[in-house]
Amino acid sequence: MAVAAPPRAGTKGPKKAKEWKSADEGQGRLAAIMLSPTFLVLILVIGLPILLGIRQSFYTSGGLDANGFVVEGDQWAGLKNYTAIFNGASASRFWNAFYVTNFFTIICVAIEVVIGVAMALIMNRAFKGRALIRASILVPWAIPTVVSAVLWKWIFNANGVANVLLHKQVLWSTDGLQAQMAVIIADTWKTAPFIGLLVLAGLQVIPEEVYEAAKIDGSSAWNSFLHITLPLVKPALLVAVLFRILDNLRMFDLPFVLIGKGKPSVETLSILAQQESVNTRYGPAAAYAVLLFIYLVIVAYAFIKLLGADVIGDARSAAKTKKVKGRPRSKVGRSTAKGDTP
């Protein structure tokens, strides 16, 4: 009597595949239903204001008519609010704010990455009192930005701690390089722990066996940092840098509270838009805000595409699909395998 051969391991019948596909579709519908309230809230608090802001940028408010009377309501202006930014009398002010915004972004993020990575390396080591050090490092990041700006305003006062330590009378709140330095110091103090926190999360998932294998192969501490630590924490570090870039590009409250308005050396695009709105020029203010929004989208898209920041976890999902001998194999696993001694 012939005995049917058992099915080969790993084969799936068409009926089983259909059942799995149906289950996946059911999970997808369930996820969409559960996330729909969140999407609705996001549309109301983010999408609708963006649309209203874009609409407002094509109108002007107030002004005088041919007889010298104040015109009430909004009047259609088309692209005049945008062309006035680049060609009118406000062009120099816009380009100055654009330069200041990018200057703060580049300098602050560069310093914060160096300090944040150093903080993460310190917090990742095992030593007595590590929990206290971690808590104290994260305290500045937990303080609201306005409160932090007020604290640093006291420090940079004419009779504050900064001048006492420098033994000089520096007017930090006046327009100039010293105002920019005050903003950079305050921003770095507050947000460098944020980068350190995300990098620390990346460091804690690196197996210790990787460093042991590199040490056996004669790798120095610096080479292990360059070829093991940095590549493995790159996803977390890129996400942290992206968030900090976007935060600095829309910087407003720190220079506004710490230095004040009307200072060209610290006037960012957000401050410029706010000043236009305060002066009831809502159309130009909306145009500044729309340009800043477009600039943020372009920077974020370029950062993700060029540097590969894994913001939504696509890289982790792709890694789970790779299997060796029936078992998933991650990038860390491959690095460990390469570093093992025969």
C-alpha positions as CSV (number, residue, x, y, z in Angstrom):
1,M,0.0,0.0,0.0
2,A,1.5,3.3,-1.1
3,V,2.0,5.9,1.6
4,A,1.6,9.5,0.7
5,A,4.7,11.5,1.2
6,P,4.5,14.1,4.0
7,P,4.4,17.7,2.8
8,R,7.7,19.5,2.6
9,A,8.5,21.9,5.4
10,G,7.8,25.5,4.6
11,T,5.2,24.8,1.8
12,K,1.9,26.5,2.1
13,G,-1.3,25.4,0.3
14,P,-3.4,28.0,-1.6
15,K,-6.2,27.6,1.0
16,K,-3.8,28.5,3.8
17,A,-2.4,31.4,1.9
18,K,-5.9,32.8,1.3
19,E,-6.7,32.5,5.0
20,W,-3.5,34.4,6.0
21,K,-4.3,37.1,3.4
22,S,-7.9,37.4,4.7
23,A,-6.6,37.7,8.3
24,D,-4.1,40.4,7.3
25,E,-6.8,42.3,5.5
26,G,-9.0,42.0,8.6
27,Q,-6.2,43.3,10.8
28,G,-5.7,46.2,8.4
29,R,-9.3,47.2,8.6
30,L,-9.3,46.9,12.4
31,A,-6.2,49.1,12.6
32,A,-7.8,51.7,10.3
33,I,-11.0,51.8,12.4
34,M,-9.0,52.2,15.6
35,L,-6.8,55.0,14.2
36,S,-9.6,56.9,12.5
37,P,-10.3,59.1,15.7
38,T,-6.7,60.1,15.8
39,F,-6.6,61.0,12.1
40,L,-9.8,63.0,12.6
41,V,-8.2,65.0,15.5
42,L,-5.1,65.5,13.4
43,I,-7.1,66.8,10.5
44,L,-9.0,69.3,12.8
45,V,-6.0,70.6,14.7
46,I,-3.3,70.4,12.0
47,G,-4.8,70.0,8.5
48,L,-7.6,72.7,8.9
49,P,-5.3,75.4,10.2
50,I,-2.8,74.8,7.4
51,L,-5.6,75.2,4.8
52,L,-6.9,78.3,6.5
53,G,-3.4,79.7,6.7
54,I,-2.8,79.1,3.0
55,R,-6.1,80.8,2.2
56,Q,-5.2,83.8,4.3
57,S,-1.9,84.2,2.5
58,F,-3.8,85.2,-0.7
59,Y,-5.7,88.1,1.1
60,T,-4.8,91.4,2.6
61,S,-6.4,93.0,5.7
62,G,-7.1,96.6,6.3
63,G,-5.4,99.4,4.3
64,L,-6.8,102.6,2.9
65,D,-8.9,103.2,-0.2
66,A,-8.6,105.9,-2.8
67,N,-10.5,108.4,-0.5
68,G,-8.3,107.7,2.5
69,F,-10.9,105.6,4.4
70,V,-10.0,102.3,6.2
71,V,-11.1,99.3,4.2
72,E,-12.8,96.7,6.3
73,G,-12.6,93.0,5.7
74,D,-10.2,90.9,3.6
75,Q,-9.4,91.8,0.0
76,W,-8.1,89.3,-2.6
77,A,-4.4,89.9,-3.2
78,G,-3.3,86.9,-5.2
79,L,0.4,86.3,-5.1
80,K,1.2,89.9,-4.0
81,N,2.0,88.9,-0.4
82,Y,4.6,86.4,-1.8
83,T,6.1,88.6,-4.3
84,A,6.4,91.4,-1.8
85,I,8.5,89.1,0.4
86,F,11.2,88.7,-2.3
87,N,11.0,92.0,-4.2
88,G,9.5,94.6,-1.9
89,A,11.0,96.6,1.0
90,S,10.7,93.6,3.3
91,A,13.0,91.4,1.2
92,S,16.1,92.3,3.2
93,R,14.4,91.5,6.4
94,F,13.2,88.2,5.1
95,W,16.6,87.1,3.9
96,N,18.1,88.2,7.2
97,A,15.5,86.1,9.1
98,F,16.2,83.2,6.7
99,Y,19.9,83.4,7.4
100,V,19.5,83.6,11.1
101,T,17.1,80.6,11.2
102,N,19.5,78.4,9.3
103,F,22.5,79.7,11.3
104,F,20.9,78.7,14.6
105,T,19.8,75.4,13.1
106,I,23.3,74.4,11.8
107,I,25.3,75.6,14.8
108,C,22.9,74.4,17.5
109,V,22.3,70.9,16.0
110,A,26.0,70.3,15.4
111,I,26.9,71.2,19.0
112,E,24.0,69.3,20.4
113,V,24.9,66.1,18.5
114,V,28.4,66.1,19.9
115,I,27.3,66.8,23.4
116,G,24.3,64.5,23.2
117,V,26.3,61.5,22.0
118,A,28.8,62.1,24.8
119,M,26.0,62.2,27.3
120,A,24.6,58.9,25.9
121,L,28.0,57.2,26.2
122,I,28.4,58.3,29.8
123,M,24.8,57.3,30.7
124,N,25.3,53.9,29.0
125,R,28.2,52.9,31.3
126,A,27.7,51.0,34.5
127,F,28.9,53.0,37.5
128,K,27.6,53.9,40.9
129,G,25.0,56.7,40.8
130,R,24.2,56.2,37.1
131,A,20.4,56.6,37.8
132,L,21.1,60.0,39.4
133,I,23.3,61.2,36.6
134,R,20.6,60.1,34.0
135,A,17.9,62.0,35.9
136,S,20.0,65.2,36.3
137,I,21.0,65.2,32.6
138,L,17.4,64.9,31.5
139,V,16.1,67.7,33.8
140,P,16.9,70.6,31.3
141,W,15.0,68.9,28.6
142,A,11.9,68.5,30.8
143,I,11.8,72.3,31.6
144,P,9.4,74.2,29.3
145,T,11.3,76.4,26.8
146,V,9.8,79.7,28.0
147,V,10.8,78.9,31.6
148,S,14.3,78.0,30.4
149,A,14.5,81.3,28.5
150,V,13.6,83.2,31.6
151,L,16.2,81.4,33.6
152,W,18.9,82.1,31.1
153,K,17.7,85.7,30.9
154,W,18.6,86.1,34.6
155,I,21.9,84.4,34.0
156,F,22.8,86.8,31.1
157,N,21.6,89.8,32.9
158,A,24.0,92.7,33.1
159,N,24.6,91.8,36.8
160,G,24.0,88.0,36.2
161,V,26.2,85.0,36.8
162,A,27.6,85.0,33.2
163,N,29.2,88.4,33.6
164,V,30.5,87.6,37.1
165,L,32.2,84.5,35.7
166,L,33.7,86.3,32.7
167,H,34.7,89.4,34.8
168,K,33.3,91.5,32.0
169,Q,30.2,93.7,31.5
170,V,28.6,92.1,28.4
171,L,25.2,93.3,27.3
172,W,23.8,90.0,26.2
173,S,20.3,91.3,25.3
174,T,21.6,93.9,22.8
175,D,21.7,93.1,19.1
176,G,24.8,91.4,18.0
177,L,27.0,88.3,18.2
178,Q,26.7,88.1,22.0
179,A,22.9,87.8,21.6
180,Q,23.4,84.9,19.2
181,M,25.8,83.2,21.5
182,A,23.3,83.5,24.4
183,V,20.6,81.8,22.3
184,I,23.0,79.0,21.2
185,I,24.1,78.3,24.8
186,A,20.6,78.3,26.1
187,D,19.3,76.1,23.3
188,T,22.2,73.6,23.6
189,W,21.7,73.3,27.4
190,K,18.0,72.5,27.0
191,T,17.9,70.2,24.0
192,A,21.2,68.3,23.9
193,P,19.8,65.8,26.5
194,F,17.0,65.0,24.0
195,I,19.6,63.7,21.5
196,G,21.4,61.9,24.3
197,L,18.2,60.2,25.4
198,L,17.5,58.8,21.9
199,V,21.1,57.8,21.3
200,L,21.1,56.0,24.7
201,A,18.1,54.0,23.6
202,G,20.1,52.9,20.5
203,L,23.1,52.0,22.6
204,Q,21.2,49.7,24.9
205,V,20.2,47.4,22.1
206,I,23.7,46.7,21.0
207,P,24.9,43.3,22.2
208,E,28.0,43.3,24.4
209,E,29.3,40.3,22.4
210,V,29.9,42.6,19.4
211,Y,32.4,44.7,21.4
212,E,34.0,41.6,22.9
213,A,34.6,40.1,19.5
214,A,36.1,43.4,18.2
215,K,38.3,43.6,21.3
216,I,39.6,40.0,20.6
217,D,40.4,41.1,17.0
218,G,42.5,43.9,18.4
219,S,40.2,46.8,17.7
220,S,40.8,50.0,19.7
221,A,38.1,51.9,21.6
222,W,38.1,54.6,18.9
223,N,37.8,52.0,16.0
224,S,35.0,50.3,17.9
225,F,33.2,53.6,18.3
226,L,33.5,54.5,14.6
227,H,32.8,51.0,13.1
228,I,30.4,49.5,15.6
229,T,28.7,52.1,17.8
230,L,28.0,54.8,15.2
231,P,26.6,52.5,12.5
232,L,24.4,50.7,15.0
233,V,23.0,53.9,16.6
234,K,22.7,55.7,13.2
235,P,18.9,55.1,12.9
236,A,18.2,56.6,16.4
237,L,20.7,59.4,15.8
238,L,19.2,60.4,12.5
239,V,15.7,60.6,13.9
240,A,17.0,62.7,16.8
241,V,18.8,65.1,14.4
242,L,15.8,65.4,12.1
243,F,13.5,66.3,15.0
244,R,16.1,68.9,16.3
245,I,16.5,70.4,12.8
246,L,12.7,70.8,12.4
247,D,12.5,72.3,15.9
248,N,15.3,74.9,15.3
249,L,13.9,75.9,11.9
250,R,10.7,77.0,13.6
251,M,12.5,78.5,16.7
252,F,10.5,81.3,18.2
253,D,10.0,81.3,22.0
254,L,13.7,81.0,23.1
255,P,15.1,84.1,21.3
256,F,11.9,86.0,21.7
257,V,11.9,85.7,25.5
258,L,15.6,85.6,26.1
259,I,16.7,88.5,23.8
260,G,13.4,90.2,22.8
261,K,11.8,91.4,19.6
262,G,13.3,93.9,17.1
263,K,16.8,92.4,17.2
264,P,17.8,91.5,13.6
265,S,20.6,89.2,14.8
266,V,18.2,86.8,16.5
267,E,15.0,87.4,14.4
268,T,13.9,84.1,12.9
269,L,11.2,83.4,10.4
270,S,8.7,82.5,13.1
271,I,9.4,85.8,14.9
272,L,9.1,87.7,11.6
273,A,5.7,86.1,10.9
274,Q,4.5,86.8,14.5
275,Q,5.5,90.5,14.2
276,E,3.6,90.8,11.0
277,S,0.5,89.3,12.7
278,V,0.8,91.6,15.7
279,N,0.8,94.6,13.3
280,T,-2.5,93.2,11.8
281,R,-0.8,92.3,8.5
282,Y,-2.4,88.9,8.5
283,G,-1.9,88.2,4.8
284,P,1.9,88.7,4.8
285,A,2.2,86.9,8.1
286,A,0.4,83.9,6.6
287,A,2.6,84.1,3.6
288,Y,5.7,83.9,5.8
289,A,4.2,80.9,7.7
290,V,3.4,79.1,4.4
291,L,6.9,79.6,3.1
292,L,8.3,78.3,6.4
293,F,6.0,75.3,6.2
294,I,7.1,74.5,2.7
295,Y,10.7,74.8,3.7
296,L,10.2,72.4,6.6
297,V,8.6,69.8,4.3
298,I,11.5,70.1,1.8
299,V,14.1,69.8,4.5
300,A,12.4,66.8,6.1
301,Y,11.9,65.0,2.8
302,A,15.5,65.6,1.7
303,F,16.8,64.4,5.0
304,I,14.8,61.2,5.0
305,K,15.6,60.4,1.3
306,L,19.3,61.4,1.3
307,L,20.3,60.1,4.8
308,G,17.8,57.4,5.2
309,A,16.3,58.5,8.6
310,D,14.0,55.6,9.7
311,V,11.2,57.7,11.0
312,I,8.4,55.2,10.7
313,G,10.3,52.0,11.2
314,D,10.5,50.7,7.6
315,A,14.1,49.5,8.1
316,R,13.1,47.4,11.1
317,S,10.2,45.9,9.3
318,A,12.4,45.0,6.3
319,A,15.0,43.4,8.6
320,K,12.4,41.1,10.1
321,T,11.7,39.6,6.7
322,K,15.3,38.4,6.2
323,K,15.7,34.8,7.4
324,V,18.7,32.5,7.8
325,K,18.0,28.8,8.3
326,G,14.3,29.6,9.1
327,R,15.2,32.2,11.7
328,P,15.1,36.0,11.4
329,R,18.5,37.6,11.3
330,S,19.0,41.3,12.1
331,K,21.8,43.6,11.2
332,V,23.2,43.2,14.7
333,G,23.2,39.4,14.3
334,R,25.2,39.7,11.1
335,S,27.7,42.0,12.7
336,T,28.1,39.5,15.6
337,A,28.5,36.6,13.2
338,K,31.2,38.4,11.3
339,G,33.0,39.3,14.5
340,D,33.0,35.7,15.9
341,T,36.2,33.9,16.0
342,P,36.3,30.6,14.1
